[in-house]
Amino acid sequence: MADLERTLVPTIEKTAKGFRVLLLNGQRQVGKTTLLKNMIKDSKRKYISLDDTEAKTLAQNDPELFLQQ
């Protein structure tokens, strides 16, 4: 199945030029993860989910180290 063209992509791309970290928040099952993972395929950016308990714990306990990694 082909991915839909998302109208949010240009906004995310523009925002990403000015910020090292982005948060995309929204309702469940609407394609947030798929959208971001597809956008970063050929870039140096990383996708990190705070559903990962290690990542979430590090972000809570040492946000500076979390962002450095």
N, C-alpha and C positions, 0 to 999 in steps of 0.2 A: 504494500500500500504506500502510495506517495505521501510525503508530508505536505501539509497545507502551507501556503504562503501566509506568514503571520504579519499583520500590520504593525505589531510591536517591535519587530526587528530593527528598523531604522532608529527608533528611540533608544533601544538597548545599546546599539552600536555607538550612537552619539554619546550617551552617558558613559559608556565604558572607556572612551578616550580620555575622560577627565577623572576617573576614579579607578583605583586598583581593585576595589571590592564592590560587588553588586549584590543586592538582595532582591530576589524575585519572589514575591509572596502572592498567594491567591488561593482560590478554591481548589479542592482536591480533584484530580483526574481531568484537568483541562489542558495538559500538555506543557507545563512549566519546565519539567526536567528534560523532556525531549527537545524542546525549543533551545534551551541553553546548551545541552550536549551537542546538538547539531551545529550551533553557532561557534563552538570552540574547537571543533574537530581539527582545524588546521592552524590553530593559534597556540600561543604560549600560556594561555589562561588555563586554570584548573577549575573543575567543578567539585565542590565540596558540599555534602549534605549534612546538616546537623541532625539527621536521623541516625548517623553514625555516632555511637555513644562516646567513642574516644575523641572524635573531633569536637563534639558538643562539650565534653568535659574540659578539654584544653581551651576552647573558646571562653568558657565560663571562668576558669581558674587563672588563665594567663593569656588574655586576649592579644597582647603584643606579640608573644611568641606564635600564637595561632596565625596571626596575619603575616608574620615573617615567613612562615612555612608555606 
